[in-house]
Amino acid sequence: MFALTGLAQTIKPDSTKKLEDVNVKGYYNRQPLLRSVSAVSLIDSNAIRNQQSNSLVSTLNTITGVRMEERSPGSYRLSLRGSLLRSPFGIRNVKIYVDDFPLTDAGGNTYLNALDVTAVGTMEIYKGPEASIFGANTGGALLITPPNLGNNGISASAITGSYGLFHQTADIKHQFKNYSFSFSEGYQKSDGYRQNSAMDRKYFQTFQQWNYSASGSLKAFAFYSDLAYNTPGGLTAMQLDQDPKLARPATPTIPGAISQQAAIYNKTIFGGLSNSYQINTHLKHVIALFTTYTDFKNPFITNYEKRYESTLGLRTFLDYTQAKEDFKFNAQIGLESSATKSQIKNFNNNGGEATAMQASDRLKASQDFAYLRLNFDISNKFLIELASSLNFYRYNYESYFPEVIASKQRRFDTQFMPKAAVSYLITSDFSVRASVSKGYSPPTIAEVRSSDNNINNNLQAELGWNYEAGLRYKTKNNRFYANANVFSYHLKDAIVRRLNQNDAEYFINAGGTKQNGIELETAIWIIRNNTSFLTGLQLRSNYTYSHFRFDDFVSGTTSYSGNKLTGVPESILVNSLEFNFPKAIYFFVQHNYTSSIPLNDANTVFAKRYHLVESKLGIRNLKISKTRLDVFAGVNNLLNVNYSLGNDLNAANGRYFNPAAGINFYTGLSVKL
């Protein structure tokens, strides 16, 4: 699987679809892949169904520059060209949208694990800072499009697998002339590989669209998610060797994960309404309103946290297009505004029960930005993009316990985030591009008010400039595709996590980082349109090289300057083969090599390199009367290697390791009417 799978995934062996026809819509106006000025990757529905469908981890980890982790079932972490130093759990510093609606709240947090995989039709991944269009981030943006509304039908699927895995989904789609809707539900559970690592999620979603006129379209998107998963906690190297299935054991002074019933309980409801109206042939207006409410509980080893979060916001823009034979001009001007209120309370944790209060605070984060984007297309060869945003961020806070602090506000300086990018078609099949952009990411509410129960007003925003060049090439017969990116990103005031003696976390600014990288992606149809035993054979190969180093980072009296950036493997190589046989039979096999990973800033502890092999065998579109069946079975970690899919960075007392499952199996059935 490779960036923008226009050749590797959207082209079937008998397809004549051209790469130029594959578009990305991240800027809310479609751009051809071959001419895109950004380092953008697309994951389409074909790519998703090649992977195990109960998690997004394997799918996202095929993309260069992307690392997704799942320390235990349901516990997602995600980074785009960066480290996970800011994310002990959860997702920060990546802006995520579902259709027109930001899933990331104003406080900088994203509950991607609330979504069932059924919510995902395609994903566009923008690597590097995209603050000029999507607001405050230094990591990039992920845009999720729900499955298409077209084609009336009912479908259902079920998967069972090792360690008590069960995942069931169902959906219905229907279209009445100019109105269409879908309703989807999903249920997933797993006992987990380790002790205290079970998960359970109930999910419901609806997506609706009404084309009320030739010029106007109204869309509604809503979901409800009830997610619960246990957290086993990190192990030391000795405990890992003793029994990798262990949950974090007790010490003479601190209880263990099982006795404290350590877990996450997250109930989230999200709703959004957007309207798009074509005012005339040149001008279009889009406005989206969104809101979300989260009831979050986290019994942990040392405390029991309860959070109640509500978000309200809007995104709106005007889009102007002017086209002549050899010159096209497009401009967008818009704004996004959101506010998130958080009521956070911490209690003593007595065996999974909240007892005496430790702290009680209220915070409100407000994040606003206005942006302007200009796009010049000269002779259908030379594409110039100039974009910028003005970013405003502030938070209010007040405390109720253990001492009362009246409401105060911290306002960050207004930040100007520019981007300039160009792409040029050397030939109809070969393009080059270059860009320079600035990223900006203020501390999230979870970093300002972390589990040490203190409000940290000393954290500064991350800032950095990214310089990048790339190329894309395909053969005229679409049998071979290649994409390459090189970048250099210099970040100042990088935010990193620390733990105190009581295992409570806090965050500091770590000077800076220098992040230089190379991303290479290729795909080739070795066999295509063959009518014999093998109708198609495709090879994909993706390589990521990350030369990420601390720069001017001193903590206390210790200098970490020049050390490898914590949590970032230097090399990742993902190769896959997809075999297509007659009768819609397929076999997919994938190999992921990940090099050793530094687990602390001092670079004294590393996770070992590993080779991860996955495979899947199935039959698609097996027709019985008017019913279509997909039958499949798969194996994960075929080599039964010992590895962690999510280590605890800079962990106290050496508890770095969250071992993943050994060899495990799954099988499933999908039915479409």
N, C-alpha and C positions, 0 to 999 in steps of 0.2 A: 504494500500500500504506500502510495507516495503523495506528495503534496498535490492537491487538486487532481483528484483521481480521474480527470477527464479522459485519459487514455486507459489507465490501468483498471479502473473500476466501472466506468459508465459505458465502456465499449465491450460488448459481448463479441464472441468470435465471428458472428455474422453481421456485425454492425459496421456502418460506414460513417458513424458520427465523427465530426471533426473536432479537433482540440479547440479551434477558435469558437466553436459553438458552445463550449462549456464556459459558463459565466459565474462570477461571484457577485454577490449583491450586498456586501458589507457596507457600502456607502449609500444603500437604499436607491442606487441606480446601477444597473448591471454593467459589469466590465468583463471583456473577454479574458480568460485565463492567460493566454499567451502574452497579452499586452499589460497585464496588471503590474502596477508599480510597487506593490507590496509583497512581502514574504508571507503569502497566504497559502494555506493548505485546506483542502476540502475532503471531508469524509462523507460519502454518500451511503445510501441504504444498502447497496451491494457490499460495500466495505464493512458495514456494521454486521450484516448477517453472516459474514465469513468467520466472525468471532463468536465466543460464547455470549449469549444475549442477556445475561443477568447482571453484567457489569460493563462499564465503559473503559475500564483500565487497559485491557489488552488492545482495544481499538485505538485509543488515544496514544498509547505508547509506540505505535507504529510510525508516528509522525516525527520527523526530525525536529530537534529543539524542544520537544515536549516530554515531560516526565510526570506521569500520574502514579500515585501510590495509594494503597489500600491496606493499612496496617492490620485491620481485621475487617470482616464483611461489613460494608456500609460506611467505613471511615475513610473518606476520600481526602487526598491532598493533590494539588495540581500546581505545576510551575511551567511557564513558557520562557525558555532561554534564561532561566534563573535558578536560584536555589530555593529550598523550602525552609530557610532560616526563620522566616516570619510566620510559618504555619505549623505549629506543633500538632494541630488538627484543623480541619476546615480549609477553606480556600480564600486567600487574600492576594491582593495586588494583581488580579486578573479580572477584567471587566467581562461579565457574562450576560448575554441577552437571550431571551426566548422570543423569536419573531421580533416585533417592534418594542418589546418590553424588557427593561433591565431587571435581571434576576439579582444582581448585586445591589445591596442596600447602600444607603448614604454613608453608613459607618464602615464600608469597605469589605463586608463579609458576604459570602455567597454559599447558600445551602444547595450545592449541586447534587448532593446525595439524597435530597428530598425527591428528586425526579426518578421515575421509573424509566427504563430504557425505551419503553413504548412512547415516551414523550418526544423522542428524537427521530426526526426524519433524515436530516443532514446536519453537518456541522462545518462551519468555516472558522479557521484558526488563524488569527493575525498575530504574528510573532514580532517582538520588539515593541517599543512604546508606540501606542496609537492614541495618545492623549489629545491629538489635534482633532479627532473625530469622536472618540468615545469617552473623553474625560480622563480623570486622574488614574493613571496606571503607568508603571514602568515595565510591566511584564508582557502586556498584550491584551488581546480580546478574543473571546470565544462566542460565536453567534450560532444559536441553535434554531433550526426551522422544524416545526412539528411535521409529522407525515402529511402528505398531500391529501386534500379533501376530496379530490375527484374519485370517480368510480364507486357506485353504490355497492355495498357489500357488508358482510359480517365475517369476522375472523376471530380465531382463538388459538392460543398456544399454551403448551405446558412443557416444562423442563424439570427433570429430576437428576440428582447427581450425588456425588460423595459428600460426606459430612452433613447429611440431612438437607441438602439443597432442594428447594422446590420453588419454581417460579411460574406463575400462571398469569396470562393476560387475555383480554377480550376487548374488541372494539366494534363499533357500528358506524358506518358512514352513509350519508344519503344526500342527494342533491335534488332540490325542487327549483328548476329553472334558474333563477338568479340567487337562490339561497342554498347554502350547503352547511353541513355540520358533521362533527364526529364526537362520539363519546367513547372514552377508553378507561379501562380499569386494570390494575395490576396488583398482584399479591406475591410477595417474596419472603421466604424464610430460609434460614440456614443455622445449623448447630455450631458451625465454625470448626476450624482445625484445632484451635487451642482451647484450653479451659476458659470459661467466661468470655466467649467470643460469638455467641449466638446473635442473630439479627432477625428482625421482623418488620416488614413495611407494607402498609396498605395505601393504595394510590388511586386517585380518580381524576380524570382530566376531560375537559371539553374545549373544542376549538370550532368557532363558527364564523361564517363570512356571508355578508349580504351585499350584493352588488345592486344597490338601490337605484342606480341610474347608469347611463353610459359613461359618466365621468366620476362617479363616487362609489366608494367601497367601505363598508364598515366591518371590522373584525373584533371578535371577543375571544379571549383566552383565559382559562381559569383552571386551577388544580388544587386538590387537597391531598396532603401527604401526612401519614402517621407513621413515623419511623422510630424504631427502638433498636439499639444494638449495644451489646456489652463491650467493655474495653478491657482487654486482658493486661495491658501494661507492658513495659519493656523488661527484658531480661539481661543479666550480665552474661559475659562470655562463659563463665563457669556454669551458670544455670542453663544456658543454651545447650552446652554439651551434655548436661545431666538429663534434660528432657525438654525438647523444643516445644512441647504442647503445654507446658506449664503457664499459668497466669502468674503475674508478678506476686511472689511470695511475701509473707510478712517478715519484718525485722524485729529486733527487740524493742524498738521504739515506734514503728509505723506498721499499721495493719496491712494486709494484702488486698488484692483486687477482688477476690471472691468474697471474703468476709465483709467488705465494704460495698459489695454489689455494684461495683464501678460500671457505669453505663451512660448512654446518651438517650434522651427521650425528646423527640422533636416533632411537634405538630405544627404544620405550616399550611396556611391558606393564602393563595395568590390569585389576583384578578387583574385583568387588563382590557382596555377598550381603545381601539384605534380607528381613525377615519382618514382615508386618503381621497383627495378630490383633485381632479385634473381641471384646473380653472380655465385654461385654454391650451392651445397646441404647444406652448412654451413653458407654462407655469403650472406647478403642482404643489399642493399643500398637504402635509401629513401631521397629525397630532395624535399622541398616545397618552392615555392616563393609566396609571397602575397603582396598586396598593397590595400590601401583604401584612400578615400578622403571624407571629411565631410564638409558641409556648415551648420554651426550652428548659429542660432539667438535666443536670449532670451530677449525679452522686459520684464523687471522686475519692481517692485515697484519704485526702486530708480535709476535704470540705464537701458540702452539698450546695451546688449553685443552681439558682432559679432565675431565668431571664424571660421577660415579656417584651417583645419587640414589635413595633408597628412602623410601617413605611408608607409614605404617600408621595407621588411624584408625577411628572409629565415630561415628555420629550416631543418637540415640535420643530418643523423646519419647512422652509420654502425651497423648492427645486426649480431652477430655471435652465432650459436647454434651447440652444440655437444651433441649427445644423445647416451647413452649406456643403457643396460638393467636396471641397478640399479642406474644410475647416469646421470643426465642431467645438462648441463651447458649452460647458455645464458649470453651474454654480449652485451651491447650497449654503444657506444661512439658517442657523437654528440654535436651539438651546435645550438643555436638559436640567431639570431641577428636582431634587428629592430631599426628603428629611426623614430621619429614623429616630424614633424615641425608644430608649432602652431603660427598663427598670431591672436592676440587677441586685440580687440578694444572695448572700452566702451564709451558710449555717454549718454547724458541726455535723459530721456524718457519722451516725451511729448504726452501722450495719445496714446501710441503705435507707435510713430514715433521717430526715432533717430535724435537728434538735435546736440547740441554742444558736442565736444569730451571731454571726461574726461581723457582717458589714451589710449596709444597704445604701445604694446610690441610684441616682437617676441621671441619665445622659441623653442629650439630643444632638445628633450630627446633622449638619446641613451641607450638602454638596451641590454646587451649581456650576455650570459652564456654558458659555456661548461659543459657537464655532462658525467658521467660514471656510468653505472649500471651493477652490477654483480648478477646473480641469480643461486643458486645451489639447485638442486632437488635431494635429496638422498632417494632412495628406494621408490619413489612416496609417501613419507610420510612427510619428513622433508624438508621444503622450507626455504632457507636463501636468503635474499636480502641485498646487500650492495650497496649504491648509494651515489653520491655526485655531487655537482656542484660548479663551480666558477662563481660568479656573478659580473658583471661590470655595473655601472650605473653612468651617468653624464648628466648634462643639460647645455646648453648654453642659455644666455639671453641677450637681448639688448632692450633698451627703446627709443622711438621716441617722446613721449609726456606724461606728461607735460614738462619733461626735457629729454635731449638726454643723454643716457648712452651707451658707446661703448660696444661691445660684450665682455662678460665675461663668464667664465666657472666655474661650481662647479662640482667637481669629488668626488664621494663617495669611501670610502675604499673598496677594493676587499673583497668580502665575500665568505667564504667556507661554504657550506650548506650540511652537511652529513645526511644520514639516514641509520639506521640498523634495519632490521625487520625479524621476523621468524614466520612461522606457522607450526603446526604439526597436522597430522591426528591421533587422538587417536584411533578412529575406522573409518570405511569407511563413517560414517554419522556424525561424531563429530570432530570438529577441534578447536584448540586454537591458538592464535597469540599474539605477542607483538612487539612493535616498539618504537624507539626513533628517533626523527628527529628535525632539526632546521629550523626555518622559518626566513625570511628576507623580509622586504617590505619598500623600500624607499618612500619618499613622492611623490605623483602624481603631475603632472603639475597643476591640478586643485586645489591642496593644496598649492603648491609653489606660484602660481599666482591666488589667489582667488578673490572674488568679492569686496574686499576692495582696489583692483587695485595696491597693493604693491607686490613686489617680495620678498618672505620670505626665506632668506638663512639660517635661524636659525633652521629649521626643521631637525631633525635627523631621520634616518631609524628605523623602528620597528625591534626588534630582539627577538627571544624567542625559548625555548626548549619545545617540546611536548613529554610526556611519555604516552604510551597507551597499553591497553591489551583488548582482545576481544575473543569471541567464536561464533561458528556457529553450529547449530544442525538441523537435519531433521530426520523424521522417514523414514523407508525403503520404505513405500508405498507413500511417498511424501504428506501425508495429513497434516503434521505439520512442521512448520519451526520456528526457533528462532535465533535471532542474538543479541548480547550484546556487547557494547563498554564502557569502562571506560577510562578516560583520565585526565591528569593534564598538563596544559599549562601555563607557566610563561613567560609573555611578558614584555619587557623593552621598554621604550620610546614610549608608545602607543600614537598615534596621535588622537587628539580630536578637535572638532569644537567649535568655539566661535563666538559670534556676537557683533559688536560694537554698539554704540548708534544710528548709522544711518542704522542699520539692515544689514550692510555688514558683510560678514563672513570672518574669518581668522582661522588659525589652530595653535595649540601648541602641544608640547610633554607633556604627562600627567604622567610622572613617569613610573609606570608599572601596570600590572594587573595579578591577579591569577585566572585562569579559570579552574575549576574542573567540570567534567560533567559525566553523565551516559546516555546512549542511549539504549533503549530496543525495540526490534521489534519482533512481532509474527504474524503468519498467520496460519489459520487452515481451512481445508475443513470440515465443519460440515456435509454436505451432498455432495456426489460426485458420479457421474455415476448412478444416480437414474432415472428411466424411468417413474416415476409417475408424479404427478402434479408439483413437484419441482425437477429439474434435478441437481441443484447444489446450495450450500449455503456456502459462504466463509466469515469468520470473520478475520479482520486484526486489530491489535492494536499496536500503536507506542507511546512511551513515551520518552520525553527529559527532563532531569533535569540539569539545568545550575547554578552552584554555582560560579558565576563570581563576583569578587570583585576588586576594585581599591587597589593598593599597592604602598605606598610611593608616593602619588599624592598630591602635594601642589600647589594651584593656588593663587598667591598673598599672602595673610596672612591666607587663608582658607585651611584646610587639609580635603581632601576627602578620605583619606586612610581608608579602611574597608567598604566603601559604596558599594552598589550594582552597577554593571556596567550599565551605562545608556543605555536604549533601549532594554534590554535583559529580557524577561520573565523568571522566575525561573522554571516554569513547563509548558509543552505543552503535551497534550494527544490527539491523533487522533485515533478514532475508525471508522471502516466502515464495512458495510455488503453489499455483492453483491449476489443477488438472480438471478438464471438462471432458466427460465421456458422453456417448449417445444416451438417449432417454433421460437427459437432464441430471445425470449422476455426476457428482463432483467430489474432489478430494483436495483439501487445503492443508498445508503444513507450513509452519512458521518457526523461525529460529531467532531468538533475541540474545545477543551477547552484550552484557553490561560490564564495564571495567570496574575496578575497585572504587569505593566511595569513601572519602574522608568523613568521619563522624563527629569530629570536634575541631574547633578552630586551630588548635595546636597541631593538628595533623599527626597525632600520636596513635589514633585508633582508626582502622579502616574496615569497612565491610568488604568481604572477599568478592572478587569478580564471579560472575555466574553465566551459564548457558541455559536458557529457558526454551524448551521446545513444546509447541502446541500443535494439535492436528484435529481435523474435523472431516467427517465423511457423511454424505447425505444425498438425497434425491429431492429436487425441486420441481414444483408444478406437476406432481403426479395426479392425473385427472381421474376421478371416479364420478361419472355423470356430470353434474354441474359443480362438483366439489373439487377443490385443489388441495393437495396435501404436500407438506414438506416434512420429510423424516430425516433425522440426523443424529449423530453420536460423535462425541469428541473426547480427547484426552488432553489434560493440562499437565505441565511439568513432566513430560514423557521420560526425561532422564533422571527424575527423582532427586534433583539437586537440593542442597540445603542453602536457602537464601532468605533474605528479608525483603518483603515488598513494602518498605516503609520503616526506616530506622528513626529512633529518637535522637535528634541532634543535640550535642552538648549536654547529654543526659547526666543527671546527678548519680554519683556512686556507680558509674559504669553500666547503667541500665539502658544500653543502646538498641537492643535487638528485639524485633518483632517478627519471629520466624513465620514464613508462609508455608502453605500446605505442600507436601510432597506430591507424588503422582496421584492424580484424581481424575474421575470420569464423570461424564454427563450424557444424557440422551434426551431427545425431545421430539415433539410433534406439533406442527402448525396446520390449522385448517382454515380455508377461505371458501366462503359461499358466494 
